[in-house]
Protein backbone atom coordinates (compact mmCIF):
# COMPACT_ATOMS: atom_id res chain seq x y z
CA UNK A 1 0.00 0.00 0.00
CA UNK A 2 1.31 3.42 -0.90
CA UNK A 3 -0.20 6.70 0.15
CA UNK A 4 1.28 9.54 -1.88
CA UNK A 5 1.30 13.04 -0.38
CA UNK A 6 0.78 15.74 -3.01
CA UNK A 7 1.10 18.68 -0.65
CA UNK A 8 3.86 20.26 -2.74
CA UNK A 9 1.61 20.12 -5.83
CA UNK A 10 -1.25 21.89 -4.04
CA UNK A 11 1.13 24.46 -2.58
CA UNK A 12 2.44 25.23 -6.07
CA UNK A 13 -1.10 25.51 -7.47
CA UNK A 14 -2.04 27.94 -4.69
CA UNK A 15 1.31 29.76 -4.92
CA UNK A 16 1.95 29.46 -1.19
CA UNK A 17 5.30 28.92 0.48
CA UNK A 18 6.08 26.45 3.24
CA UNK A 19 6.62 29.36 5.63
CA UNK A 20 3.24 30.90 4.80
CA UNK A 21 1.42 27.58 5.12
CA UNK A 22 3.19 26.93 8.42
CA UNK A 23 1.88 30.23 9.80
CA UNK A 24 -1.68 29.63 8.55
CA UNK A 25 -1.87 26.05 9.82
CA UNK A 26 0.09 26.46 13.04
CA UNK A 27 2.59 23.67 12.38
CA UNK A 28 6.35 23.87 12.54
CA UNK A 29 8.34 24.03 9.33
CA UNK A 30 9.96 20.71 10.26
CA UNK A 31 6.62 18.90 10.60
CA UNK A 32 5.25 20.37 7.37
CA UNK A 33 8.46 19.46 5.58
CA UNK A 34 8.18 15.85 6.77
CA UNK A 35 4.62 15.73 5.48
CA UNK A 36 5.51 17.45 2.19
CA UNK A 37 8.35 15.03 1.42
CA UNK A 38 6.13 12.00 2.10
CA UNK A 39 8.15 10.82 5.09
CA UNK A 40 5.27 11.15 7.55
CA UNK A 41 3.78 7.92 8.89
CA UNK A 42 0.49 9.52 9.98
CA UNK A 43 -1.48 12.74 9.92
CA UNK A 44 -4.14 13.93 12.34
CA UNK A 45 -7.51 14.80 10.93
CA UNK A 46 -7.28 18.21 12.59
CA UNK A 47 -4.00 18.86 10.75
CA UNK A 48 -5.46 17.67 7.46
CA UNK A 49 -8.50 19.88 8.02
CA UNK A 50 -6.31 22.93 8.73
CA UNK A 51 -4.22 22.31 5.60
CA UNK A 52 -7.33 21.86 3.45
CA UNK A 53 -8.80 25.07 4.85
CA UNK A 54 -5.59 27.03 4.23
CA UNK A 55 -5.22 25.69 0.68
CA UNK A 56 -8.96 25.70 -0.11
CA UNK A 57 -8.89 22.07 -1.24
CA UNK A 58 -10.19 18.60 -0.42
CA UNK A 59 -8.21 15.81 1.33
CA UNK A 60 -8.12 13.89 -1.97
CA UNK A 61 -6.21 16.82 -3.50
CA UNK A 62 -3.42 16.16 -1.00
CA UNK A 63 -3.55 12.40 -0.42
CA UNK A 64 -3.53 9.74 -3.13
CA UNK A 65 -3.54 5.94 -2.95
CA UNK A 66 -1.47 3.89 -5.39
CA UNK A 67 -1.48 0.10 -5.35
CA UNK A 68 2.03 -1.35 -5.22
CA UNK A 69 2.11 -4.42 -7.41
Kinemage of the C-alpha trace (Angstrom):
@kinemage 1
@onewidth
@group {chain A} dominant
@subgroup {mainchain}
@vectorlist {calphas} color= white
{ca unk a 1} P 0.000 0.000 0.000
{ca unk a 2} L 1.314 3.417 -0.895
{ca unk a 3} L -0.198 6.699 0.151
{ca unk a 4} L 1.281 9.544 -1.880
{ca unk a 5} L 1.296 13.039 -0.379
{ca unk a 6} L 0.776 15.744 -3.010
{ca unk a 7} L 1.105 18.678 -0.648
{ca unk a 8} L 3.858 20.258 -2.743
{ca unk a 9} L 1.615 20.120 -5.828
{ca unk a 10} L -1.250 21.893 -4.042
{ca unk a 11} L 1.125 24.463 -2.577
{ca unk a 12} L 2.438 25.232 -6.066
{ca unk a 13} L -1.096 25.513 -7.471
{ca unk a 14} L -2.045 27.945 -4.692
{ca unk a 15} L 1.315 29.764 -4.918
{ca unk a 16} L 1.948 29.462 -1.189
{ca unk a 17} L 5.303 28.918 0.478
{ca unk a 18} L 6.084 26.447 3.237
{ca unk a 19} L 6.620 29.362 5.632
{ca unk a 20} L 3.241 30.903 4.800
{ca unk a 21} L 1.421 27.576 5.117
{ca unk a 22} L 3.191 26.930 8.419
{ca unk a 23} L 1.882 30.228 9.804
{ca unk a 24} L -1.676 29.627 8.548
{ca unk a 25} L -1.867 26.047 9.817
{ca unk a 26} L 0.086 26.465 13.044
{ca unk a 27} L 2.585 23.673 12.378
{ca unk a 28} L 6.353 23.866 12.538
{ca unk a 29} L 8.337 24.028 9.326
{ca unk a 30} L 9.963 20.711 10.262
{ca unk a 31} L 6.622 18.900 10.597
{ca unk a 32} L 5.246 20.374 7.372
{ca unk a 33} L 8.463 19.465 5.581
{ca unk a 34} L 8.179 15.847 6.765
{ca unk a 35} L 4.625 15.729 5.478
{ca unk a 36} L 5.514 17.448 2.194
{ca unk a 37} L 8.346 15.031 1.418
{ca unk a 38} L 6.133 12.001 2.097
{ca unk a 39} L 8.152 10.821 5.091
{ca unk a 40} L 5.269 11.153 7.551
{ca unk a 41} L 3.784 7.922 8.888
{ca unk a 42} L 0.494 9.518 9.983
{ca unk a 43} L -1.481 12.745 9.916
{ca unk a 44} L -4.136 13.931 12.345
{ca unk a 45} L -7.514 14.800 10.931
{ca unk a 46} L -7.279 18.214 12.595
{ca unk a 47} L -3.999 18.856 10.751
{ca unk a 48} L -5.463 17.668 7.459
{ca unk a 49} L -8.498 19.885 8.024
{ca unk a 50} L -6.309 22.932 8.728
{ca unk a 51} L -4.220 22.314 5.602
{ca unk a 52} L -7.326 21.865 3.447
{ca unk a 53} L -8.802 25.069 4.846
{ca unk a 54} L -5.591 27.030 4.231
{ca unk a 55} L -5.219 25.687 0.678
{ca unk a 56} L -8.960 25.702 -0.110
{ca unk a 57} L -8.888 22.074 -1.240
{ca unk a 58} L -10.193 18.599 -0.421
{ca unk a 59} L -8.211 15.813 1.325
{ca unk a 60} L -8.124 13.893 -1.973
{ca unk a 61} L -6.208 16.817 -3.497
{ca unk a 62} L -3.416 16.162 -1.004
{ca unk a 63} L -3.551 12.396 -0.417
{ca unk a 64} L -3.528 9.738 -3.125
{ca unk a 65} L -3.543 5.942 -2.951
{ca unk a 66} L -1.467 3.886 -5.387
{ca unk a 67} L -1.482 0.103 -5.351
{ca unk a 68} L 2.029 -1.347 -5.222
{ca unk a 69} L 2.106 -4.420 -7.408
